[in-house]
Amino acid sequence: MQRDISSAECGENRQSKYACPANCGFNPFTVENYDQYLELENRVLRKSYEWYLSSARDRAETQRMLDRMTDPRSSTARALQVSEMFLRRDVSGRTCAERWGMAGFPGLKNDERVLQRAAMDLQLRLLEVHRVLDDRRVEVVDLMEANPQPLILVDRSLAAVACRFSTLLGWFFPLPHYLRCSGFAVPITPLAGLDPLAVVAELIRHLGGPVERSQWSVWLAGNFPRFDLAREAVGLARHQQMLASLDADFGKAVYELRAPFSECRAVLDAAPDVEVDELTDAEMDEGFAEGRVWFESPGAAGPLTGPNQTLGRVLLGQAHWRAEAIGAERTGRLRTKLEAVLGPRVRFAGERRDNLAAHLRAKAPSYDASLVPPRLLEEPQRVSLGASRVAVPAGAAARAMALEEQFANMDRQWLDAPVPALKNLTPRAAALDPQLRPVLLALLKERVRLTDERARETGMTLDCNWLLRELGAHELIFDPPPLRPGVKRNPAGPPAPAANGDEDDVDEEDFIDDLEPWPQPPASPFSVQQAGERLRACVERYDSAAEARAEAEKAGCFLLEDLSDLVGDELTDLEKSFMVPAILQSWFAFVPPGCFGPEVAFNELQDALDKRLIRLEALLTQYPDSPPPPAGIVELIGQGPQPTMTSLLADQVLQQYQDMPGKDRPRASVMPLILMLLAATIEVLDRKCREGIPDDDEA
C-alpha cells in the first residue's frame, strides 16, 4: 500500500484484503510475532471446538461421544479433532469447518478468520528436518512430494529438540509466511532397510488401509489410534529382538588364592593389558582391598570399539579374588586369561551370571503383536555391550574437547569397518558402488541424526559433516543445529530402533542411572491422607521454591517453562511466580525426590488446559452479570483422575491468595485460569505416570 492506514483498518484487513509483508511489526503471522500468534491460535482452537459442539444436533451427546472416543494420548485426540473439524463430511459433502466458513465464521475477528481459513488447507505431510535455523524456525522438506522443496516450519517446541533428518508425520497448513503444525506430529524412524515413507506405507497396508497415498489423510485421521499403537508396537518388538540377541550376561567368577596375596598380585601386575583400578565403596565394604582392570588386546575387541576397550575387572581380596565382565563370551575370555596368568596360584571356586537382557525382556512393556507388520521386523538391530577407559582431563572445556575427539574417532573407525547393511563393505567402498549408494545415504542420515541427538543431550559441539564430505554425500550437508543446553535423555521406554543394521556399541554404564524410575500411582485416586502426605513432602524437604525447582529440573521437569509459554501474556511475571510452588508440589507428588519423571510434551498440557477452559467458559456464560458460585468452580476443578489431590492443592492456593498482601496478589480475574492450569497439570502428570512405567533394569 502507498498510504498510511489506521490501526482499526489494519486489524480488520491484514492478511485478508491486504498482503502484509513478513517484516511488519503489526502482523501477527510473522516469525517475530510468534508469541502473539500462539495466543491467536489458542483462541481459534477454543472457538472452533465450541462451534463444533454448538452446531451438533445434540451437544451433550456429542460431548459424551468425544469423551468416549478421545484417547488419553494427545496425538490421538488431535487426530480426532482434525477428522471431525476438517475431514469428515456430512450428507451435503461439507466438513464442519466449511459449514462454519459458509456461515461467515461467526464469533471470529479478522486475524482469527485468516488463521481458520489457513487451517482448512491442511494436508498430511511427512516432513524431514534439514536445518534448525533458530529457536523457532526449522527448514524441512515433504517426503510425500515428488520433488520436495524446502519449507519453513515455525514451532518453538520442535526447534528446541529437532535434529537433522528427523522425520515427522502429521497434518500441516500454510500460513502467510511459514508452515504450521495442526497440533501434533509423530516421529517415523527408518526401519528394516525401508525409508520413513515406506515404513508409513507398510503400517497402513498392514492395518488394512488404502494403498493410494491420496487417501491416507482421511484414513489416518479416522484410524490414528490403531496406527499409533502399531507404530509403537513395532518399536517394542524390535527392541525385544535386540534384547533376545544381546550377550548381556554379567559374569562374576570367584577364585580362592592358593599362594600368598603379594605373590599373586605381582604375577597379575606383570601381565600385559592389566592396570590398577579403583574400587567402589560397595566393593570395599565386601572386603576387597584392590582392583585391576584388564584391557582388551589390540584388535581383539573388533573394529567399531573405542580406544582402551576393557575386557573386565578383577577385584583383589586377601583370600578370594573375583573376575567380572559383561557378556558370556567376554567373561569366558577373562577367565581364560586370568587362569593362564596365575596358574596353580588360584583355584576356581564358582561363578554366577546375571542376564541383564532377560531382566529387561521380562519387564518390557507389552504390545499387540498382530499390529506389527512382519516386514518391519526384518534386519533386526544388533548391539554389543562394552566399556572403554578414557583419560578425562581437568576442566570442563578440556573434558568436552576430549569427548568430542572420542566421538570423532568412532566415526573415523566406522569409515573403514565392514557394515552388514552394506553387504559387509566399508562405507568408503560402498560410496563407490552406485547400487549401494542409496543404502549408504540412509545410514549417513541416521548417523547425522544420532550425532545431533548426542549434541543436544550433552550440550557439546558435535558435527559429522566432515564424514559426509569424505564419502561424497554433499547433498546431505546442512549446518548443524545451533548449540542448545544439554538435556538429559529420559531413560523411560525402549530406545529408538536403529536403521543401519550394523553393530552398535552400548556402554555398560547405559544400564545405570543416578535416578530411580518414578513409582506407579495407585490404581484408585489418592485418598485425602495419601494426597496430603505427598503434597507435604515437597514443602518439608526443600527450604525454597528455587531449591525445589532445581531438583525437579534434574529429574526432567520442564513444566514451569511450558506453562509460562502456554499462558503467554495472560499472566504477569508475578502471577506466574505465584503458581510455581503449587506446580512443583504437583510434580513431586507424582515423582518423589530421587526419581526421574515422565516426559510431558507441550501439546499435552495445551490439550488438557484447552478442554478445561472450554468448560470454564461454558460455566461463565451461565453467569454473565456476576461471578459463578464457588461450588461451580470447585466442581470444575475436581473433574479429573485425582479429584482429592486437585481440590486440596486448589484450597491451598486459594488460602495463600487470601493471606497475601493486596499489592502482591494475582488479579482476582486470573485466579480461575491459575486453578485450571493446576488441575490440567495434575491430570497430565497422573496420565503420564501411568504410561510406560519403566523398570529399574530398563532405567
C-alpha positions as CSV (number, residue, x, y, z in Angstrom):
1,M,0.0,0.0,0.0
2,Q,1.1,3.5,-0.7
3,R,-0.6,5.3,2.2
4,D,-0.8,5.2,6.0
5,I,-3.7,3.2,7.5
6,S,-5.3,3.4,10.9
7,S,-4.8,0.6,13.5
8,A,-8.5,-0.3,13.0
9,E,-8.1,-0.6,9.2
10,C,-5.0,-2.7,9.8
11,G,-6.7,-5.0,12.2
12,E,-9.8,-5.5,10.0
13,N,-7.9,-6.2,6.8
14,R,-4.4,-7.5,7.3
15,Q,-3.7,-10.8,5.5
16,S,-7.3,-10.9,4.3
17,K,-7.6,-7.9,2.0
18,Y,-4.1,-6.6,2.4
19,A,-1.0,-8.7,1.8
20,C,1.2,-7.8,4.8
21,P,5.0,-8.1,4.5
22,A,6.9,-10.5,6.6
23,N,8.7,-7.7,8.4
24,C,5.6,-5.8,9.5
25,G,5.6,-5.3,13.3
26,F,1.8,-5.3,13.4
27,N,1.4,-8.6,11.5
28,P,0.6,-11.5,14.0
29,F,1.7,-14.0,11.4
30,T,5.3,-13.1,11.2
31,V,8.1,-15.1,12.8
32,E,9.0,-12.2,15.1
33,N,5.4,-12.1,16.4
34,Y,5.2,-15.8,17.1
35,D,4.2,-15.4,20.8
36,Q,1.3,-13.2,19.6
37,Y,0.4,-15.9,17.1
38,L,0.3,-18.6,19.7
39,E,-2.3,-16.6,21.7
40,L,-4.3,-16.2,18.5
41,E,-4.1,-19.9,17.8
42,N,-5.3,-20.9,21.2
43,R,-8.3,-18.6,20.8
44,V,-9.2,-20.1,17.5
45,L,-8.8,-23.6,18.8
46,R,-11.3,-22.9,21.6
47,K,-13.7,-21.2,19.3
48,S,-13.6,-23.9,16.7
49,Y,-14.3,-26.5,19.3
50,E,-17.2,-24.5,20.6
51,W,-18.6,-24.1,17.1
52,Y,-18.3,-27.9,16.6
53,L,-20.3,-28.6,19.7
54,S,-22.8,-25.8,19.2
55,S,-23.5,-26.9,15.6
56,A,-24.1,-30.5,16.6
57,R,-27.7,-31.8,16.7
58,D,-27.3,-32.9,20.3
59,R,-24.5,-31.0,22.0
60,A,-24.5,-33.1,25.2
61,E,-24.4,-36.4,23.3
62,T,-21.6,-35.1,21.0
63,Q,-19.6,-34.1,24.1
64,R,-20.1,-37.5,25.6
65,M,-19.1,-39.2,22.3
66,L,-15.9,-37.2,22.2
67,D,-15.1,-38.0,25.8
68,R,-15.6,-41.7,25.0
69,M,-13.6,-41.6,21.7
70,T,-10.7,-39.4,22.8
71,D,-7.6,-41.4,23.7
72,P,-5.7,-40.0,26.7
73,R,-2.7,-39.5,24.4
74,S,-2.7,-36.1,22.9
75,S,-1.8,-37.3,19.4
76,T,-4.9,-39.4,19.2
77,A,-7.1,-36.6,20.5
78,R,-5.6,-34.2,17.9
79,A,-6.2,-36.6,15.1
80,L,-9.8,-36.9,16.2
81,Q,-10.1,-33.1,16.1
82,V,-8.6,-33.0,12.6
83,S,-11.0,-35.6,11.4
84,E,-14.1,-34.1,13.0
85,M,-13.4,-30.5,12.0
86,F,-11.6,-30.7,8.7
87,L,-12.0,-34.1,7.0
88,R,-15.3,-35.8,7.9
89,R,-18.1,-34.7,5.5
90,D,-21.8,-34.6,6.1
91,V,-24.5,-35.7,3.7
92,S,-24.1,-32.5,1.7
93,G,-20.4,-33.2,1.3
94,R,-19.2,-30.4,3.6
95,T,-16.9,-30.5,6.6
96,C,-17.6,-28.8,9.9
97,A,-15.0,-26.1,9.1
98,E,-16.6,-25.5,5.7
99,R,-20.0,-25.1,7.2
100,W,-18.6,-22.6,9.7
101,G,-17.0,-20.7,6.8
102,M,-20.3,-20.6,4.9
103,A,-21.9,-19.1,7.9
104,G,-19.2,-16.3,7.9
105,F,-17.2,-17.6,10.8
106,P,-19.5,-16.1,13.5
107,G,-17.5,-15.2,16.6
108,L,-14.2,-14.7,14.8
109,K,-12.3,-11.5,14.2
110,N,-10.2,-10.8,11.1
111,D,-6.9,-12.4,12.3
112,E,-8.9,-15.4,13.6
113,R,-10.7,-15.8,10.2
114,V,-7.3,-15.7,8.4
115,L,-6.0,-18.5,10.6
116,Q,-9.1,-20.6,10.4
117,R,-9.1,-20.4,6.5
118,A,-5.4,-21.4,6.5
119,A,-6.1,-24.3,8.8
120,M,-8.8,-25.5,6.3
121,D,-6.0,-26.0,3.8
122,L,-4.2,-28.6,6.0
123,Q,-2.7,-31.7,4.5
124,L,-0.9,-34.8,5.6
125,R,2.8,-34.4,5.3
126,L,5.9,-36.5,6.1
127,L,8.5,-33.8,6.9
128,E,12.2,-34.4,7.1
129,V,14.2,-31.9,9.0
130,H,17.2,-30.3,7.2
131,R,18.2,-27.3,9.3
132,V,17.3,-25.7,12.6
133,L,17.6,-22.0,11.8
134,D,16.9,-20.6,15.2
135,D,14.8,-21.1,18.4
136,R,11.6,-21.3,16.3
137,R,12.3,-21.8,12.6
138,V,13.0,-25.3,11.1
139,E,13.8,-25.9,7.5
140,V,12.1,-29.1,6.2
141,V,11.1,-31.0,3.1
142,D,7.9,-33.0,2.5
143,L,8.9,-36.6,1.6
144,M,5.4,-37.2,0.2
145,E,6.1,-34.7,-2.7
146,A,7.5,-35.9,-5.9
147,N,10.1,-33.1,-6.0
148,P,10.5,-31.9,-2.3
149,Q,11.3,-28.2,-1.9
150,P,12.5,-26.5,1.3
151,L,9.7,-25.2,3.6
152,I,10.0,-23.2,6.7
153,L,8.1,-24.6,9.7
154,V,7.7,-22.4,12.8
155,D,7.4,-24.3,16.1
156,R,9.4,-23.4,19.2
157,S,9.0,-26.8,20.8
158,L,10.2,-28.6,17.7
159,A,13.1,-26.2,17.2
160,A,14.3,-27.0,20.7
161,V,14.7,-30.7,20.0
162,A,14.8,-31.2,16.2
163,C,17.8,-33.0,14.7
164,R,18.8,-33.1,11.1
165,F,17.0,-35.9,9.2
166,S,14.4,-36.4,11.9
167,T,11.1,-37.3,10.2
168,L,7.7,-36.3,11.4
169,L,4.2,-37.4,10.2
170,G,1.3,-35.1,10.8
171,W,-1.1,-32.5,9.4
172,F,0.3,-29.1,8.5
173,F,-1.2,-26.0,7.0
174,P,0.4,-22.9,5.3
175,L,0.3,-19.5,6.9
176,P,1.2,-16.4,5.0
177,H,4.9,-16.7,5.9
178,Y,5.6,-20.2,7.2
179,L,4.2,-23.7,7.7
180,R,2.4,-24.6,10.9
181,C,1.6,-28.0,12.5
182,S,-2.0,-28.8,13.3
183,G,-1.5,-29.8,16.9
184,F,0.9,-32.7,16.7
185,A,3.3,-34.9,14.7
186,V,4.7,-38.3,15.4
187,P,8.3,-39.4,14.6
188,I,8.8,-42.0,11.9
189,T,12.1,-43.9,12.0
190,P,13.6,-45.7,9.0
191,L,13.4,-49.4,9.7
192,A,14.4,-52.7,8.2
193,G,16.1,-51.1,5.2
194,L,12.9,-49.0,4.4
195,D,12.8,-45.2,4.4
196,P,10.2,-43.4,6.5
197,L,7.7,-43.1,3.7
198,A,7.9,-46.8,3.0
199,V,7.5,-47.5,6.8
200,V,4.3,-45.5,6.8
201,A,3.0,-47.3,3.7
202,E,3.8,-50.7,5.3
203,L,2.0,-49.8,8.5
204,I,-1.1,-48.6,6.7
205,R,-1.1,-51.6,4.4
206,H,-0.8,-54.0,7.3
207,L,-3.7,-52.3,9.1
208,G,-6.0,-52.6,6.1
209,G,-5.7,-49.0,4.9
210,P,-5.6,-47.7,1.4
211,V,-2.7,-48.1,-1.0
212,E,-3.3,-44.8,-2.7
213,R,-1.4,-42.0,-0.9
214,S,-4.2,-39.5,-1.7
215,Q,-6.5,-41.5,0.6
216,W,-4.1,-41.7,3.6
217,S,-5.1,-38.4,5.2
218,V,-8.8,-39.3,5.7
219,W,-7.9,-42.9,6.7
220,L,-5.3,-41.9,9.2
221,A,-7.5,-39.3,10.8
222,G,-10.1,-41.9,11.4
223,N,-7.7,-44.7,12.4
224,F,-4.9,-42.9,14.1
225,P,-5.2,-44.8,17.4
226,R,-4.5,-48.1,15.7
227,F,-1.8,-46.6,13.6
228,D,0.0,-45.0,16.6
229,L,-0.3,-48.2,18.6
230,A,1.1,-50.2,15.6
231,R,4.0,-47.7,15.3
232,E,4.8,-48.1,19.0
233,A,4.4,-51.9,18.8
234,V,7.0,-52.1,16.0
235,G,9.5,-50.2,18.2
236,L,8.8,-52.5,21.2
237,A,9.0,-55.6,19.0
238,R,12.3,-54.6,17.5
239,H,13.6,-53.7,21.0
240,Q,12.7,-57.3,22.1
241,Q,14.5,-58.6,19.1
242,M,17.6,-56.7,20.1
243,L,17.4,-57.9,23.7
244,A,17.0,-61.5,22.5
245,S,20.3,-61.3,20.6
246,L,22.1,-59.4,23.2
247,D,25.0,-61.0,25.1
248,A,24.4,-59.3,28.4
249,D,25.3,-61.8,31.0
250,F,27.1,-60.1,33.9
251,G,29.5,-62.8,34.9
252,K,31.2,-63.0,38.3
253,A,33.8,-65.7,38.8
254,V,35.3,-66.3,42.3
255,Y,38.8,-67.7,42.8
256,E,40.4,-68.9,46.0
257,L,44.1,-67.9,46.5
258,R,46.5,-70.9,46.8
259,A,49.5,-68.7,47.1
260,P,50.3,-65.5,49.1
261,F,48.4,-62.4,48.2
262,S,51.5,-60.4,47.4
263,E,52.8,-63.1,45.0
264,C,49.5,-63.4,43.2
265,R,49.3,-59.6,42.9
266,A,52.8,-59.3,41.5
267,V,52.2,-62.0,38.9
268,L,48.9,-60.3,37.8
269,D,50.5,-56.9,37.6
270,A,53.2,-58.3,35.3
271,A,50.6,-59.4,32.8
272,P,50.2,-57.2,29.7
273,D,47.0,-55.1,29.4
274,V,46.4,-55.1,33.3
275,E,46.3,-51.8,35.2
276,V,45.4,-50.6,38.6
277,D,41.7,-49.7,39.1
278,E,39.8,-48.0,41.9
279,L,37.3,-49.9,44.0
280,T,33.8,-48.6,44.7
281,D,32.7,-48.1,48.2
282,A,30.4,-51.1,47.9
283,E,33.3,-53.3,46.8
284,M,35.5,-52.1,49.7
285,D,32.6,-53.0,52.0
286,E,32.7,-56.5,50.6
287,G,36.2,-56.8,51.8
288,F,38.2,-56.3,48.6
289,A,41.5,-54.5,49.0
290,E,42.5,-53.5,45.5
291,G,41.1,-53.5,42.0
292,R,42.6,-54.2,38.5
293,V,41.2,-53.5,35.0
294,W,42.0,-55.9,32.2
295,F,42.1,-54.2,28.8
296,E,41.4,-56.0,25.5
297,S,44.4,-56.9,23.5
298,P,44.9,-54.7,20.4
299,G,42.4,-55.8,17.7
300,A,40.6,-58.3,19.9
301,A,37.6,-56.0,20.5
302,G,36.6,-55.5,16.9
303,P,36.8,-52.5,14.6
304,L,33.9,-50.5,15.9
305,T,35.0,-50.1,19.5
306,G,36.5,-47.1,21.2
307,P,40.1,-46.9,22.5
308,N,41.2,-48.7,25.6
309,Q,38.3,-51.2,25.4
310,T,38.1,-53.2,28.6
311,L,37.7,-56.9,28.9
312,G,36.7,-56.9,32.5
313,R,37.8,-56.2,36.1
314,V,39.5,-58.3,38.8
315,L,38.7,-57.5,42.5
316,L,41.5,-58.5,44.8
317,G,40.8,-59.8,48.4
318,Q,43.2,-61.3,50.8
319,A,41.7,-64.8,50.4
320,H,39.5,-64.6,47.4
321,W,39.5,-62.7,44.1
322,R,36.6,-62.0,41.8
323,A,36.7,-61.6,38.0
324,E,33.8,-59.6,36.5
325,A,32.8,-59.0,32.9
326,I,29.8,-58.1,30.7
327,G,28.8,-60.8,28.2
328,A,29.2,-64.6,28.3
329,E,31.9,-64.6,25.7
330,R,33.9,-61.8,27.4
331,T,33.5,-63.5,30.8
332,G,34.9,-66.7,29.3
333,R,37.9,-64.9,27.8
334,L,38.7,-63.1,31.0
335,R,38.6,-66.4,33.0
336,T,40.9,-68.0,30.5
337,K,43.4,-65.1,30.6
338,L,43.3,-65.0,34.4
339,E,43.8,-68.7,34.9
340,A,46.6,-68.8,32.3
341,V,48.5,-66.0,34.1
342,L,48.1,-67.2,37.7
343,G,48.1,-71.0,37.0
344,P,48.0,-73.1,40.2
345,R,48.2,-70.0,42.4
346,V,44.4,-69.8,42.3
347,R,41.5,-72.3,42.3
348,F,38.2,-71.7,40.7
349,A,35.5,-71.6,43.4
350,G,32.3,-70.8,41.4
351,E,30.6,-68.5,39.0
352,R,27.4,-66.5,38.8
353,R,25.9,-65.0,35.7
354,D,23.0,-62.5,35.7
355,N,21.4,-62.0,32.4
356,L,20.6,-58.3,32.1
357,A,18.8,-58.7,28.9
358,A,16.5,-61.3,30.4
359,H,15.6,-58.9,33.2
360,L,14.8,-56.2,30.6
361,R,12.7,-58.6,28.5
362,A,10.7,-59.7,31.5
363,K,9.8,-56.1,32.4
364,A,9.4,-54.7,28.9
365,P,6.0,-53.1,28.1
366,S,3.5,-55.4,26.4
367,Y,2.2,-54.8,22.9
368,D,-0.2,-56.3,20.4
369,A,1.9,-58.4,18.1
370,S,-0.9,-58.5,15.5
371,L,-0.3,-54.8,14.9
372,V,3.3,-55.4,13.8
373,P,4.0,-55.9,10.1
374,P,6.4,-58.8,9.6
375,R,8.3,-56.8,7.0
376,L,9.3,-54.2,9.7
377,L,10.9,-56.9,11.8
378,E,13.5,-57.7,9.2
379,E,17.1,-56.7,9.6
380,P,17.0,-56.5,13.4
381,Q,19.3,-54.3,15.3
382,R,22.4,-55.9,16.7
383,V,24.0,-54.4,19.8
384,S,27.2,-55.3,21.7
385,L,28.0,-54.2,25.2
386,G,31.4,-52.9,26.1
387,A,33.2,-50.2,28.0
388,S,36.3,-48.1,27.4
389,R,38.6,-46.2,29.7
390,V,39.4,-42.7,28.5
391,A,41.6,-40.3,30.4
392,V,39.5,-37.3,31.4
393,P,41.5,-34.0,31.6
394,A,40.9,-31.4,34.2
395,G,38.5,-28.6,33.4
396,A,35.1,-28.6,31.7
397,A,36.3,-27.3,28.4
398,A,39.1,-29.8,28.2
399,R,36.8,-32.6,29.1
400,A,34.3,-31.6,26.4
401,M,37.1,-31.4,23.8
402,A,38.3,-34.9,24.8
403,L,34.8,-36.3,24.4
404,E,34.3,-34.6,21.1
405,E,37.5,-36.2,19.9
406,Q,36.4,-39.6,21.1
407,F,33.2,-39.4,19.1
408,A,35.1,-38.2,16.0
409,N,37.5,-41.1,16.4
410,M,34.5,-43.5,16.4
411,D,33.3,-42.0,13.1
412,R,36.8,-42.4,11.6
413,Q,36.8,-46.1,12.6
414,W,33.3,-46.6,11.1
415,L,34.6,-45.3,7.7
416,D,36.9,-48.4,7.4
417,A,34.8,-51.0,9.2
418,P,32.7,-53.6,7.4
419,V,29.0,-52.8,7.7
420,P,26.4,-55.7,7.3
421,A,23.8,-53.4,5.7
422,L,26.4,-52.5,3.0
423,K,27.0,-56.2,2.2
424,N,29.9,-56.1,4.6
425,L,31.7,-53.5,2.6
426,T,33.2,-50.5,4.4
427,P,31.4,-47.1,3.9
428,R,34.4,-45.9,1.8
429,A,34.0,-48.9,-0.6
430,A,30.2,-48.6,-0.7
431,A,30.5,-44.9,-1.6
432,L,32.0,-46.1,-5.0
433,D,29.2,-48.6,-5.7
434,P,26.1,-46.9,-7.3
435,Q,23.8,-49.7,-6.2
436,L,24.8,-49.3,-2.6
437,R,24.8,-45.6,-2.6
438,P,21.0,-45.2,-1.5
439,V,21.7,-47.6,1.4
440,L,24.8,-45.6,2.4
441,L,22.9,-42.3,2.3
442,A,20.2,-43.7,4.5
443,L,22.9,-44.9,7.0
444,L,24.5,-41.5,6.9
445,K,21.2,-39.7,7.6
446,E,20.7,-41.9,10.6
447,R,24.3,-41.2,11.8
448,V,23.9,-37.4,11.4
449,R,20.6,-37.6,13.3
450,L,22.2,-39.5,16.2
451,T,25.1,-37.1,16.3
452,D,22.7,-34.2,16.6
453,E,20.8,-36.0,19.4
454,R,24.0,-36.6,21.3
455,A,24.9,-32.9,20.9
456,R,21.5,-31.9,22.1
457,E,21.6,-34.1,25.1
458,T,25.2,-33.2,26.2
459,G,25.3,-29.6,25.2
460,M,28.5,-30.3,23.3
461,T,29.5,-29.0,19.9
462,L,29.4,-32.1,17.7
463,D,29.2,-32.4,13.9
464,C,30.0,-35.1,11.3
465,N,29.7,-33.1,8.1
466,W,33.4,-33.9,7.5
467,L,32.3,-37.6,7.3
468,L,29.7,-36.7,4.6
469,R,32.4,-34.8,2.6
470,E,34.8,-37.8,2.9
471,L,32.2,-40.0,1.3
472,G,31.0,-37.6,-1.3
473,A,27.5,-37.2,0.2
474,H,27.4,-33.5,-0.4
475,E,23.6,-33.5,-0.8
476,L,23.3,-34.3,2.9
477,I,25.4,-31.5,4.2
478,F,23.4,-28.9,6.2
479,D,24.6,-26.7,9.0
480,P,24.2,-28.5,12.4
481,P,21.6,-27.2,14.8
482,P,22.6,-24.2,17.0
483,L,24.1,-25.1,20.3
484,R,21.3,-26.0,22.8
485,P,21.5,-26.5,26.5
486,G,22.2,-30.2,27.4
487,V,19.0,-32.0,28.2
488,K,19.3,-35.4,29.9
489,R,17.6,-38.1,27.9
490,N,14.6,-39.6,29.6
491,P,15.6,-43.2,30.1
492,A,12.0,-44.5,30.2
493,G,10.9,-46.8,27.4
494,P,12.9,-48.6,24.7
495,P,15.5,-46.8,22.7
496,A,14.6,-45.8,19.1
497,P,15.3,-48.7,16.8
498,A,18.4,-48.2,14.7
499,A,18.1,-48.3,11.0
500,N,21.5,-49.3,9.9
501,G,21.5,-53.0,10.6
502,D,25.1,-52.8,11.8
503,E,26.6,-53.4,15.2
504,D,26.3,-50.6,17.7
505,D,28.3,-50.4,20.9
506,V,26.4,-49.7,24.1
507,D,28.4,-48.8,27.1
508,E,27.9,-50.8,30.3
509,E,27.0,-47.6,32.1
510,D,24.0,-47.1,29.8
511,F,22.3,-49.6,32.2
512,I,23.0,-47.4,35.2
513,D,21.3,-44.1,36.1
514,D,21.6,-41.8,39.0
515,L,17.9,-41.6,39.5
516,E,15.3,-44.3,40.0
517,P,12.2,-44.6,37.8
518,W,9.0,-42.8,39.1
519,P,6.7,-45.0,41.1
520,Q,3.3,-46.1,39.7
521,P,0.4,-44.2,41.2
522,P,-2.2,-46.4,43.0
523,A,-4.9,-47.9,40.9
524,S,-7.5,-45.7,42.6
525,P,-7.3,-41.9,43.1
526,F,-5.3,-40.7,46.1
527,S,-7.2,-40.6,49.3
528,V,-7.1,-37.4,51.5
529,Q,-4.3,-38.9,53.6
530,Q,-2.3,-40.0,50.6
531,A,-2.7,-36.7,48.8
532,G,-1.9,-34.7,51.9
533,E,1.3,-36.7,52.6
534,R,2.6,-36.4,49.1
535,L,1.9,-32.6,48.9
536,R,3.5,-32.0,52.3
537,A,6.7,-34.0,51.4
538,C,7.8,-31.3,48.9
539,V,7.3,-28.5,51.5
540,E,9.1,-30.3,54.2
541,R,12.1,-31.3,52.1
542,Y,13.0,-28.1,50.4
543,D,13.8,-24.7,52.0
544,S,12.8,-22.7,49.0
545,A,11.0,-22.9,45.7
546,A,14.3,-22.3,43.9
547,E,15.8,-25.4,45.5
548,A,12.8,-27.5,44.7
549,R,12.8,-26.2,41.1
550,A,16.5,-27.1,40.6
551,E,15.8,-30.7,41.8
552,A,12.8,-31.0,39.6
553,E,14.7,-29.9,36.6
554,K,17.4,-32.5,37.3
555,A,14.6,-35.1,37.2
556,G,13.4,-33.9,33.8
557,C,10.7,-31.4,34.9
558,F,10.2,-28.6,32.4
559,L,6.5,-27.9,33.3
560,L,7.2,-24.3,34.6
561,E,8.7,-23.2,31.3
562,D,6.0,-24.9,29.2
563,L,3.2,-23.5,31.4
564,S,4.7,-20.0,31.1
565,D,4.8,-20.3,27.3
566,L,1.3,-21.7,27.3
567,V,-0.3,-18.7,29.1
568,G,1.9,-16.1,27.4
569,D,0.8,-12.6,28.4
570,E,-2.4,-13.8,30.1
571,L,-0.4,-13.8,33.4
572,T,2.1,-11.3,34.6
573,D,5.5,-12.5,35.8
574,L,4.3,-12.0,39.4
575,E,1.2,-14.2,38.7
576,K,3.4,-16.9,37.1
577,S,5.6,-16.9,40.2
578,F,2.6,-17.3,42.4
579,M,1.7,-20.7,40.8
580,V,5.3,-22.1,40.9
581,P,5.2,-23.7,44.4
582,A,1.9,-25.5,43.6
583,I,3.2,-26.8,40.3
584,L,6.3,-28.1,42.0
585,Q,4.2,-29.8,44.7
586,S,2.2,-31.4,41.9
587,W,5.4,-32.7,40.3
588,F,6.9,-34.1,43.5
589,A,3.5,-35.7,44.5
590,F,3.9,-38.0,41.5
591,V,7.7,-38.0,41.1
592,P,9.4,-38.3,44.6
593,P,12.9,-36.9,45.1
594,G,15.5,-39.3,43.8
595,C,13.3,-40.4,40.8
596,F,13.3,-39.2,37.2
597,G,9.9,-38.2,35.8
598,P,8.0,-38.8,32.6
599,E,8.5,-36.6,29.6
600,V,5.5,-34.2,29.3
601,A,5.0,-32.6,25.9
602,F,3.9,-29.0,25.5
603,N,0.8,-30.0,23.4
604,E,-0.3,-32.5,26.1
605,L,-0.5,-29.6,28.6
606,Q,-2.2,-27.4,26.0
607,D,-4.8,-30.1,25.2
608,A,-5.7,-30.6,28.9
609,L,-5.9,-26.8,29.6
610,D,-8.0,-26.2,26.4
611,K,-10.6,-28.7,27.5
612,R,-10.8,-27.2,31.0
613,L,-11.0,-23.6,29.7
614,I,-13.9,-24.6,27.4
615,R,-15.8,-25.9,30.4
616,L,-14.9,-22.8,32.3
617,E,-16.2,-20.6,29.6
618,A,-19.4,-22.6,29.5
619,L,-19.7,-22.0,33.2
620,L,-19.0,-18.3,33.0
621,T,-21.6,-17.8,30.3
622,Q,-24.3,-19.0,32.7
623,Y,-23.5,-16.1,35.0
624,P,-22.9,-13.1,32.6
625,D,-23.6,-10.4,35.3
626,S,-21.9,-12.0,38.3
627,P,-19.1,-14.4,39.3
628,P,-20.1,-18.0,39.2
629,P,-20.7,-19.6,42.6
630,P,-17.6,-21.1,44.3
631,A,-19.3,-24.5,44.3
632,G,-19.3,-24.4,40.5
633,I,-15.6,-23.6,40.3
634,V,-14.7,-26.3,42.9
635,E,-16.7,-28.9,41.0
636,L,-15.0,-28.0,37.7
637,I,-11.5,-28.2,39.3
638,G,-12.3,-31.6,40.8
639,Q,-13.2,-33.1,37.5
640,G,-10.2,-35.4,36.6
641,P,-8.3,-38.5,37.6
642,Q,-7.2,-37.1,41.0
643,P,-10.1,-35.0,42.4
644,T,-8.9,-35.1,46.1
645,M,-5.4,-34.0,45.4
646,T,-6.5,-31.3,43.0
647,S,-9.1,-30.0,45.5
648,L,-6.5,-30.0,48.3
649,L,-4.0,-28.1,46.3
650,A,-6.6,-25.7,45.0
651,D,-7.7,-24.9,48.6
652,Q,-4.0,-24.3,49.5
653,V,-3.6,-21.9,46.6
654,L,-6.8,-20.0,47.4
655,Q,-5.7,-19.8,51.1
656,Q,-2.3,-18.5,50.0
657,Y,-4.1,-15.9,47.8
658,Q,-6.2,-14.7,50.7
659,D,-3.2,-14.4,53.1
660,M,-1.1,-12.4,50.7
661,P,-0.9,-8.6,50.9
662,G,-3.1,-6.9,48.3
663,K,-0.3,-5.4,46.3
664,D,1.4,-8.9,45.9
665,R,-1.7,-10.8,45.0
666,P,-2.6,-12.0,41.5
667,R,-5.5,-10.3,39.9
668,A,-8.8,-11.9,41.0
669,S,-9.8,-12.3,37.4
670,V,-6.9,-14.7,36.6
671,M,-7.4,-17.0,39.6
672,P,-9.7,-19.3,37.6
673,L,-7.0,-19.6,34.9
674,I,-4.3,-20.4,37.5
675,L,-6.6,-23.1,39.1
676,M,-7.3,-24.6,35.6
677,L,-3.5,-24.7,35.0
678,L,-3.0,-26.5,38.2
679,A,-5.8,-29.0,37.5
680,A,-4.6,-29.6,34.0
681,T,-1.0,-30.2,35.3
682,I,-2.2,-32.8,37.8
683,E,-4.3,-34.5,35.1
684,V,-1.4,-34.8,32.7
685,L,1.1,-36.0,35.3
686,D,-1.3,-38.7,36.5
687,R,-1.7,-39.9,33.0
688,K,1.9,-39.8,32.1
689,C,3.0,-41.6,35.2
690,R,0.7,-44.5,34.3
691,E,2.0,-44.7,30.7
692,G,5.1,-46.9,30.0
693,I,6.3,-47.1,33.6
694,P,10.0,-48.2,33.3
695,D,11.5,-51.0,35.4
696,D,14.7,-50.4,37.4
697,D,16.6,-52.5,35.0
698,E,15.4,-50.6,32.0
699,A,16.5,-47.3,33.5
